[in-house]
Amino acid sequence: MVTSVTAFIAWIALRPQVDNHIKALTEWQKLRSLYSMGIYDTNGYAEFYSVLNYNYKFLFDYGHSLNKLGEYEKSNEILHLGTKLSNDPMFHNIIGNNYLSIREYEKAEKSYMRAYHLVPNRIYPLYLLTKLYHEQGDTVKTIELCRKVIEFIPKIYSPAVSEIKENTEALLNTLLGKNITNN
């Protein structure tokens, strides 16, 4: 009898928290639908942050949405929390993109390198490094990395890998053409 009463009291006490959590998960699913269409509503994420901040997928969606809206520092704040819960290299890629956007090149480079070292069979972090070096005007590093990206043999080929390689080849050809002209 005492156990039943205790369980009932616990259920009554926890019911509002459970309802709030269910509401947050339901609303997040609506936000995910918008997110997948490229509509970024960070107000919705902010509203449920205190309830869902343990969920790395929630943190990724929230941080990426902030990135898309140009709120780079806030995005990094959220994404850094996500890196404590997940080893997904995309957290680091977007963190690097945020740093690149605010011209913190050294931090961007570290983020891209971290993403690459987490999963070295992915080409995307190397491609982002190539773009970083090119934006910085470091032709030598850009050419070196372009060659590495072009020669990179991914674990799984995809249209994205083909596009990255094509874009990198075009950049390399442009850079080599500039170098030949300048010599």
N, C-alpha and C positions, 0 to 999 in steps of 0.2 A: 504494500500500500504506500509506504513512504517513498519507494522508488518511483512509483507512478506519479505521485504528487510532485516530486522533485523534477521529473521529466516534463511534466505539464508546465511547471513554473519556468523551467529553462526554455521550453518552446515559446511560451508567451513573451519572455524577455528577448529572445533572439529573433522573433518573427519580424519586427520592423527592419532589422539588418538584412535578413534574408530577402524580404520584399524589395528593399533598396538595391540589393545586389542583382536580383532578377530584373528589375527595371533597368539598371545600368547595362546589363548584358543585352537586353532587348533593344535599347536605344542605340547601343554600339553597333548592333547588326544593321540597323537602319543607316547609321553613319558609314558603315562599310560598303553598303550599296552605293551611296553617293560617292564615296572614295574611289570605288572601282570605275565610276563614270567620269572621274577627274573633277569632282565637285568637293571642295575641301572646306568642311565646317568645323573650325577649331573650337568654337564656343561649345558645341556638343561634347567634344572630348574633354575640355576643361571642366565641364559640369560633372563628369563622371570619373575624373582623374583620381580623386581620393578613394573611390571604391575599387577601381580597376588597375591601379598603379602596380600591382603585382604581376600583371599579364604582359609579357613581352610583345605579343602581337598587337595589343592595344597601344603600347608605348611606341611601337614602330609606326603604326598608322597615324598616331597623333603627331609624332616627330616629323614624319614625312609630309603630313599635311601642313605643318608649320613651315617646313622647307619650301613647299610649293607656293606658299603665300608670302615668302620673303622674310619670315621671322626667324632668321638664322640662329641667333643666340638662344632663343627659347627652344628652337628645334634641337639644338645640341644638348641643352640641359635635359630634355626628355629622352633623347636618343642615348646619352651617356648612362642614364638609368637603365635603359634597355640592355646595354652591353653587360650590365651586372647580372642579367637574367638569361641572356642568350649569347651564343657564339656565332650568330648569323653575321657574316661579313658585310651584309648590306647596311647594317647599322653604321659601320665604319665608313663605308662608301658615301653615305649621305652626310655623315659628320664631316668628312673631307670636302664634299661639295659645299657645305655650309661655310667651312673655313675658306675655301676658294672664293666664294662669293663675297666674303668680307676681306679678302686679300691677306689672309693669314696663311701664307704659302707653306711655311715650315710645318704648321699643325696639319694642314691639308695633306702634305706629303706623308707625315707620320700615320695619319688615319688610313690613307690608301695602302701604305705598306703593311699596316696591321691587318687590313682586310685581305691582302694578298697572302700574308703568312698564315692566316687562319685557314684558308682553303686555297693552296697554291695551284690547284688545277683549274681555277677560274681566271679567265682572261680580263674580265671587266675592271678589276682594280689596276691592272697594268695599263689599260687603255686610259683610265682616268689620270694616272700618273703622266702618261704621254701628253694629255691635254694640259695638265698643270705645268709641265716643263715648257710646253709651247707658249702658254700664256705668259710665263715668266721671261720668255725670250732666250731660254737656254737651248740653243740649237744642237749642241753636242749631245746633251742628255736626251733631247727629244728624238734625234736620229737613232741613238743607241737603243732607246726604248721602242721606237717604231719597229726596228728590226726584230727585237725580242717579241713583240706582239704578232708580227707577221709570221715569224717562225714558230710561234706557240702552237703546241698540239694539245687541244682541249680533250678532256675525258669524254665529253659529249658534244658533238657538233649541233648547231642550231642556226636558224636564220639570224639571230642576234650576233652569234660568233662571226658569221660570214659578213654581216654589216660592219662590225667592228674592224675586221681585217681589211675590208674594202676602204673604209674611211681612213684607216691608218696608212694603207698603201698610198692613197691620194695625198695625205699629208706628207709622207716621206718623199714622194715624187716632187711635190711643191718645194720642200726644203732643199732637196738635192739640186733642183733647177735653180733655186736662188743662190746656192753655194757655187755652182758652176758659173753663173752669171757674175757673181761678185769676185771670183778669182781672177 
